[in-house]
Every structure is written in C-alpha cells, then in structure tokens.
Amino acid sequence: MAAISVLLLVLHVLLVLGFVLRVLLRNGLVATTRMAWIGVILLLPYVGCLLYFLFGDADIGRGVLGRYKRVRDLVREQIANDAQAALVMGAPGAVEALVAPRWQGVFRYAASVNGFGPVPGNLGELMADGDAARARMLADIEAAQHHISVLYYIWLDDQTGTEVAEALMRAARRGVACRAMVDGLGSRAFTRTGLWRRLREAGVQTAVALPIDHPLKVMLTSRIDLRNHRKITLIDGRITYVGSQNCADAAFRVKARFAPWVDIMLRLQGPVVTQMQLLFASDWMTATGERLDVFATPAAGAGARLQQGFPALVVGEGPTERRHSTPQLVSTLLANARRHVTISTPYFVPDPTVLEALCAAVWRGVRVTLVVPRRNDSWIVAGASRSYYEQLLAAGVAIHEFRGGLLHAKTLTVDDELTFMGSTNLDLRSFDLNFENNVLLQDAATTAAVAGRQAAYIAQADAVTLDEVRRWPWPRRLWNNALATLGPVL
C-alpha cells in the first residue's frame, strides 16, 4: 500500500512538474499569462493540467499550419505573376504617396501583418443598420454575374440565414460560381440542417473551416477553440462588406435574451476588395485544397476610382500570423492619436499592451471613449471587463455601457480621419486565437459616418463613473478581479 502511495505521489509530481515546465519553456508567452497558467496548475493540478492540454497552446496543429503555408506560397506565386499585383498589394512607396504623413507609421505597421499595402480608389458606404445591410447584401447577390464568396463564423437557419442561402442558390442556378464557408464550431448546427444540404444540391460549393467532426483528434493535435471568426462577403470582385454581422437575425435566437444584436457593416468597392478575396482564397484553399484564381475578376473600377476614392488595406489576423500583431496595431493607432479616439467592442479583455496604451493616450491629452454592452452574453467577459474599469476611469477614459441590446459592433475611429473596423474584438481571444478580418482606412467622410454611429451608441448608453465603481461591494470586486486573473487562460 505504501509503495502504491509513493508511486502515485511520484506520478502526481511528474505530471504537475511536466506541465509547469511546458509553460515555462513556451516562447512568446506574456508574463501574466504564464503566471496564470502556473497558478491554475499548482492550485488545481488535475483540472489545470487538463485545461492546459486542451487550451494552453495557441497551436493550430502542424497539418493545418502546413496547409496554410503551402496556400500562402501559392497566393504569393499568383501575385508575383499577375499584372495587378502592385494594385492589389500596394506599390512600392504607396504609403508615402497615399497616406497623410502622420498616419504613415500606422499603415506601415498594418501592412506588415499580411503584406497588404494601402491601395487607392476605394469607396465606402455605411449601412443604416443590420436590416439595411442584409437587404443591400441580398440585392448585390441577386445582381451578381460572375462569382460570390461568403464566409461566416455563425450562420443560422433563421430568416436572414434562409434568405441569404436561397439567394445563393438562385445565383448558382443562373450560372454564378458560388462558394459558402462557415466555421466548424460557430456554425456546427447549421451544417447539419437541410438548408446546408440544399445549398450543395443547388450547386453552391460549401466548405467548413477548422472542422471538429473528430473532436478527440482536434484536441490531441490542436485547440478546439481556435476558430475562424471572419465575416466575409465578396461579389464579382467588385463589392465586399466588412463589419461585425454574422449571417443571422438581430434577434439571434440562440441567445435571444441578450437581443437585439446591434451590428455595423460597411459596404466597400475598389481594389481593397481583391485584398479581401485573397484572404478568403487562403481560407478556402486551406480547407478544400482547391486552387483559386483570385484575379479572375478585376477589382471594381480600379482605373476610374483611383483619383476620387480613399486609401485602405485589409488586415487579416490569426494564429498563423505574427503573434500580438492586433494589440500592437491597436496600440499604434492610439499612440498616433492627437485629439480623440472612440472604440466600441462587445468583448473587452485587453492585454497589458492595449490597457497601457489606452491610459497613455489620455495622459497625453487624447479624449478616449470606450463603449461596451451593459448585458453581455459571456458572464466571464462581463466580469473580467469590469475589473479594468477603475484603472481606466482613474486615468480619464470615458466608459459607456450600451443598454439597447448586445452591442456587437467592433469599431475604432481616430481624430475624424482613420477608421479600423471588422470582426476583431478587443479581447485575448481575438488577439491570439481567432482568424479575423478588418479594414483600415483613411477617409474623413467614412470616419464621420462611423463616428456618428458610435455617437448613437453613446446616446443609448449609461456613463460609468469612477465613484460608482469605487462603491462596488468587495464581493463584486473580488469576483471581477478573479475572472480577470483567469482571463489569460480562458
């Protein structure tokens, strides 16, 4: 009996020590995350080891990573051999030629993430609301003549999901090449519906990003929560939509008690559309093995709009790109602000880089405003977010909690000139684990439209005060801070 006890003790020590060493040996892990994991493993050894095994490494798996690298090489080969490469990727000297001097550092950093440089001649139209965005998107799909590509993190078989699917089926039947892609977890239920089957039967090509049909295999080789969170709609190489809206009704029936989901969508035309096509093509080729000619349809009005449009570029983040690129880009935007920055995000769990950049911007004299939902569909995120309130409010950041539903818009505007928007939340999941798509643009009119929408959010929000936060009872503060401490491991 004593020998068995000794053996079990030795195995326990080896297990815990092995996982602690694994955490200590990981490169690129911030100190707070490293300490959080070590604390969980030491305090709850078996639970902590299991959690680290499932969620500890932001490793997409050698097989998937290898496919992404092969696809990246194929895309670069297409770009190198195509006459439109300079237009799509940004010609040498494009930053200096297109972007105002004070924003050139921001665009250079953004261009370093995927290699997409700023391209001129883009036009943007902010949709009035989610319903207007859906109606306009459906009209664009009905008018498509060549190809349609869509990728959604969440696709539901509700009214919106059904209308989009039926529009794609009609397009496929009239000879338009249609591709529909969904995330393997976010749209898992949808891929088991008759509507998904009917899409394939109608001639729409379908694919699943990061499938989890064999969850044990995924858990052994990767992380099951590494997800494709992108929302991409591409029509004829002429039109793309960027923003926060999934293919679902605002009522969002899977989480109806938090509804309505309040989204924002920007309709874009111009060369930046082809950059988004490249992003979609990379995901599609990785999932299916099919090689796409991303330059089959020229970018809309490339020649005609060069003089009247604005410069923009696509930023596609994910676990296959450089780590920490998103918080560094957000921090660069904050560092270049002079007057004001307004941010809306449904999930606010910043890393130290973003947190300190927010405070530093205020101390430098910039007016910084943060808008988040009052009621969040994630109680973990809600508590963790509020743990940062006192530090931010004490520095002078204005915080507003939106009360008109779940504010799902992910926007950042700077000094009435720059807009950064898309699918990225200001949380650790978007920073490290999700594939995201965003657009960075310099345009006063478009930024004014987005800033106006942000002002509408603030008008439906309650301002949070420092005195209010400091009056929170100690159990609430303890709860919020505990969740924030565990945030890096969630």
C-alpha positions, -999 to 999 in steps of 0.1 A, spaced: 0 0 0 28 24 9 45 16 -24 14 25 -44 11 58 -25 47 66 -33 41 57 -69 10 79 -71 29 108 -55 57 105 -79 33 104 -109 15 135 -94 47 154 -91 59 144 -126 26 154 -141 25 188 -124 62 195 -130 59 185 -166 31 209 -173 48 237 -153 80 232 -174 59 232 -206 45 266 -196 80 279 -187 95 267 -219 70 283 -242 83 313 -262 64 345 -267 41 340 -237 34 372 -218 43 370 -181 8 375 -168 -5 345 -189 25 324 -179 18 331 -142 -19 325 -146 -14 291 -161 12 281 -134 -11 292 -107 -40 272 -121 -19 241 -125 -5 244 -89 -38 252 -72 -59 227 -92 -34 202 -105 -56 178 -125 -81 203 -137 -53 228 -145 -33 202 -165 -64 191 -184 -72 227 -192 -37 234 -204 -37 203 -225 -70 214 -242 -65 252 -243 -29 261 -233 -10 263 -266 -23 286 -293 -11 259 -318 -33 253 -348 -16 219 -355 12 210 -378 -11 197 -405 -32 228 -407 -2 251 -404 15 233 -432 -15 237 -455 -17 274 -446 20 278 -456 15 260 -488 -15 281 -497 4 313 -488 31 303 -512 5 296 -539 -11 330 -534 23 348 -535 31 330 -567 -2 343 -582 6 378 -571 41 377 -584 29 365 -619 0 389 -622 -1 424 -636 -25 436 -609 -1 427 -581 10 463 -575 -26 475 -575 -37 448 -551 -7 446 -527 3 482 -527 31 495 -550 65 505 -535 61 539 -520 24 536 -517 23 546 -481 42 578 -487 21 586 -518 -13 578 -505 -14 583 -467 -10 616 -448 24 618 -431 11 615 -395 -6 582 -404 21 566 -424 36 547 -394 1 532 -387 -3 520 -422 33 506 -424 26 486 -393 -8 473 -406 9 464 -439 35 443 -421 8 418 -408 -2 402 -441 18 421 -467 -12 441 -479 -2 477 -485 -26 506 -488 -44 508 -522 -62 539 -535 -95 544 -551 -118 527 -526 -154 539 -518 -173 531 -487 -210 533 -477 -221 527 -441 -253 507 -438 -280 523 -418 -285 492 -396 -285 454 -397 -317 452 -416 -304 476 -442 -271 457 -445 -290 425 -451 -313 440 -477 -284 456 -496 -263 424 -495 -292 404 -508 -297 429 -537 -260 426 -545 -261 388 -545 -292 389 -569 -272 412 -592 -241 391 -592 -229 379 -626 -195 361 -621 -189 348 -585 -199 351 -549 -179 340 -519 -191 342 -483 -175 331 -451 -194 335 -417 -184 325 -382 -221 320 -373 -248 311 -399 -283 303 -385 -312 289 -404 -334 318 -393 -349 344 -417 -316 361 -425 -298 328 -429 -325 313 -451 -328 344 -473 -290 345 -479 -289 308 -487 -318 310 -511 -302 340 -529 -270 320 -533 -290 290 -546 -307 312 -572 -273 327 -582 -258 293 -586 -287 281 -608 -282 311 -632 -245 302 -636 -228 323 -609 -199 305 -592 -209 305 -555 -188 294 -525 -201 293 -490 -178 287 -460 -186 285 -423 -166 279 -391 -167 244 -378 -178 253 -343 -197 286 -347 -219 271 -374 -218 235 -364 -256 233 -360 -262 249 -394 -240 223 -413 -265 197 -400 -296 214 -414 -315 207 -446 -307 242 -458 -269 235 -458 -277 203 -478 -299 222 -502 -270 247 -509 -248 219 -521 -276 203 -541 -282 237 -559 -246 239 -570 -232 261 -542 -197 249 -532 -195 245 -495 -166 242 -470 -161 241 -433 -132 260 -417 -114 242 -388 -139 213 -386 -145 194 -354 -161 163 -367 -134 144 -348 -130 164 -316 -106 140 -300 -82 143 -329 -85 181 -328 -78 181 -291 -48 159 -295 -33 179 -324 -45 214 -319 -70 235 -299 -107 231 -304 -114 267 -296 -91 281 -324 -118 294 -346 -124 313 -379 -143 343 -367 -143 361 -400 -173 377 -417 -166 380 -454 -190 387 -483 -175 391 -518 -195 398 -550 -180 398 -585 -146 411 -573 -164 445 -570 -181 446 -536 -172 434 -501 -188 440 -468 -168 445 -436 -181 446 -401 -195 426 -372 -226 410 -386 -229 372 -388 -254 355 -411 -282 357 -385 -312 379 -374 -307 406 -349 -329 385 -326 -301 359 -326 -324 331 -314 -295 310 -299 -290 338 -273 -323 356 -276 -324 370 -241 -295 393 -249 -311 405 -282 -311 426 -303 -276 421 -316 -265 456 -327 -241 453 -356 -223 477 -380 -215 470 -417 -196 490 -443 -200 483 -480 -168 487 -498 -158 489 -535 -124 493 -550 -90 475 -550 -93 466 -513 -120 441 -524 -93 420 -541 -73 420 -509 -103 406 -491 -106 380 -519 -70 369 -512 -79 365 -475 -110 344 -484 -90 324 -510 -64 315 -484 -90 301 -461 -109 283 -489 -78 267 -504 -66 256 -469 -99 239 -462 -106 224 -496 -74 220 -514 -90 237 -544 -67 263 -561 -85 296 -568 -75 323 -593 -81 353 -571 -75 377 -601 -102 361 -623 -124 391 -619 -107 426 -618 -112 448 -588 -141 471 -594 -134 505 -611 -97 502 -604 -89 527 -630 -119 550 -626 -118 555 -589 -81 560 -583 -85 597 -580 -117 600 -560 -115 571 -535 -97 567 -503 -67 546 -493 -74 514 -474 -59 480 -467 -71 447 -453 -57 433 -420 -63 396 -415 -52 383 -381 -50 348 -369 -28 321 -352 -9 316 -385 2 353 -385 27 371 -363 17 369 -326 5 400 -308 0 419 -341 -35 430 -332 -28 446 -298 3 462 -313 -17 477 -342 -44 490 -318 -16 505 -296 -1 521 -327 -34 537 -335 -37 550 -300 -2 563 -300 -8 583 -331 -40 599 -319 -39 636 -311 -75 646 -303 -99 617 -297 -104 580 -301 -137 562 -298 -139 524 -295 -169 501 -295 -165 464 -287 -187 437 -273 -159 419 -255 -133 439 -237 -105 419 -221 -73 438 -231 -38 426 -228 -13 449 -210 -2 465 -243 -36 478 -251 -45 486 -215 -14 508 -210 -19 524 -245 -54 535 -236 -42 551 -204 -11 567 -220 -33 582 -247 -55 600 -221 -24 612 -202 -11 626 -234 -43 647 -238 -64 625 -261 -101 620 -253 -106 583 -252 -141 568 -252 -150 531 -248 -185 518 -254 -194 482 -243 -227 464 -237 -243 466 -203 -255 430 -206 -230 406 -221 -237 371 -234 -205 360 -217 -206 364 -179 -169 357 -178 -161 385 -202 -185 409 -184 -168 404 -151 -133 405 -165 -141 437 -184 -153 455 -153 -121 446 -134 -103 472 -157 -129 500 -151 -113 516 -121 -78 518 -137 -92 532 -170 -116 557 -153 -89 569 -129 -67 577 -160 -96 596 -176 -110 571 -201 -148 576 -206 -167 543 -204 -203 539 -215 -224 508 -212 -249 504 -240 -284 494 -228 -302 488 -262 -292 451 -266 -259 435 -271 -237 460 -288 -217 438 -312 -201 465 -333 -163 464 -334 -151 499 -343 -122 523 -337 -121 558 -350 -92 583 -346 -93 621 -350 -121 622 -376 -97 607 -401 -90 570 -395 -113 540 -392 -104 505 -382 -133 481 -381 -142 445 -389 -146 413 -369 -119 418 -342 -129 422 -305 -106 439 -280 -101 406 -261 -75 380 -258 -94 355 -279 -93 378 -310 -58 388 -302 -44 352 -300 -68 326 -312 -93 337 -338 -89 343 -375 -102 378 -381 -107 403 -409 -106 441 -407 -101 471 -429 -80 502 -420 -89 533 -440 -81 570 -441 -112 590 -451 -129 619 -434 -164 612 -447 -164 575 -439 -149 581 -405 -175 607 -398 -202 582 -406 -188 556 -383 -182 582 -356 -218 592 -360 -229 557 -354 -206 555 -323 -223 587 -310 -257 570 -315 -244 541 -293 -233 565 -266 -267 582 -267 -282 548 -258 -257 541 -231 -251 549 -194 -219 566 -184 -199 547 -158 -183 569 -131 -152 564 -110 -172 570 -78 -197 543 -89 -170 517 -95 -153 525 -62 -186 519 -44 -189 484 -57 -191 459 -28 -160 439 -21 -175 406 -33 -182 421 -67 -147 434 -69 -133 401 -58 -154 383 -85 -144 406 -113 -107 406 -104 -107 368 -101 -122 364 -135 -96 389 -149 -68 369 -133 -81 338 -151 -87 357 -183 -53 347 -199 -62 310 -196 -97 313 -209 
